[in-house]
Every structure is written in C-alpha cells, then in structure tokens.
Amino acid sequence: MINIGKRIREELYRQERSVSWLARKLNRNRAAIYRVMCKNSIDTTLLMTISKVLDHDFFSEFSAEMTKQQEQ
C-alpha cells in the first residue's frame, strides 16, 4: 500500500520545494502540512489540490498499485 504522506514528502523534496512553500500554496500553516506528510491516507480533494500544486499525479500511483495487486 502506498503511504501518501511519505510520497508527498518525497515529491516535495525531489522538486526542491520547502514545506513552507507548500503551506503557502495551500493556504495552510506548516504544522498542517507536516501532519499531512505523517498520514497514510488523506482526503481526495486535498490530494487533488496537492497534485495540482506539485504538478504530480498521485492518483496514478494508486491506480498503478491497484493494477499491480490485481495482476498477482
């Protein structure tokens, strides 16, 4: 199973963006972003917004994981 908080953190750092930057883009405080990055799952609306801000389709990762599991 994909740990979405971990994936968001990895993508954020891959893009060399800070937590503060993401917090500003999402109109949230840094603590809220750190909480998101500690979660295994998050609200789909929030995930869509984060996907847009980071220009990364996190949903495709779930889809690929589901396909992989179905093939087993």
N, C-alpha and C positions, 0 to 999 in steps of 0.2 A: 504494500500500500504506500502511496505517495504521502510524504509529510509535507503538506503545502506550506507551512510556515518556514520550514527549512529551505524549500525550493525558492520561496520569495527572497529569503535572505541571500541565498546563493546567486540568484539573478541580480539582485540589487548590487552586490559586491562585484559581480562579473562586469557590470556596467560602470563600475567605479562611482556609484552613487551613494550618498550617505542616508542614514535613517532620517536625519533632519530634512533632507531634500524630499524624501518620500512623504514624510509627515506634512510638509508644506503643500505638496501637490494634492494630498488627500484631505487637506484642511483638518488635520488631527494633530495631537501632540505626540512627541517622540515615544512616550510611555505606551500609548495605544498601539503604535507600530511595533514596538518590542513585544507587546502581548500577542499581536497577530503572528509574529515570527516564532512564538513559542507554541502555537497551536498546531494540532494535527489536521484540523478542518476549520473552514471559515464560511461565512455566508457567501452565496454565489454572486450576489450583487456587488459585494465588496471585492470579491475575486475578479469580477469583470472590470471594475474600476482600476484595480491594481494592474491587471493585464494591459489595459489601455495606457496607463501612465508609464509602465515599463516597456510597452510595445513588445510584449511577450505573451503568447497564447498558452496560459497554464492549463486551460481546459483540454488542449490537445494532448498534454502529458497524461491526464486522467483517461482520455479516450484510448491512447496507446497502451496504457497499463491494463485497461479493461480488455482490449483485444488480445493482449499477451496472455492474460489469465484465461480467456475463453479458448485459446488455442491449446492450452495444456490439458 
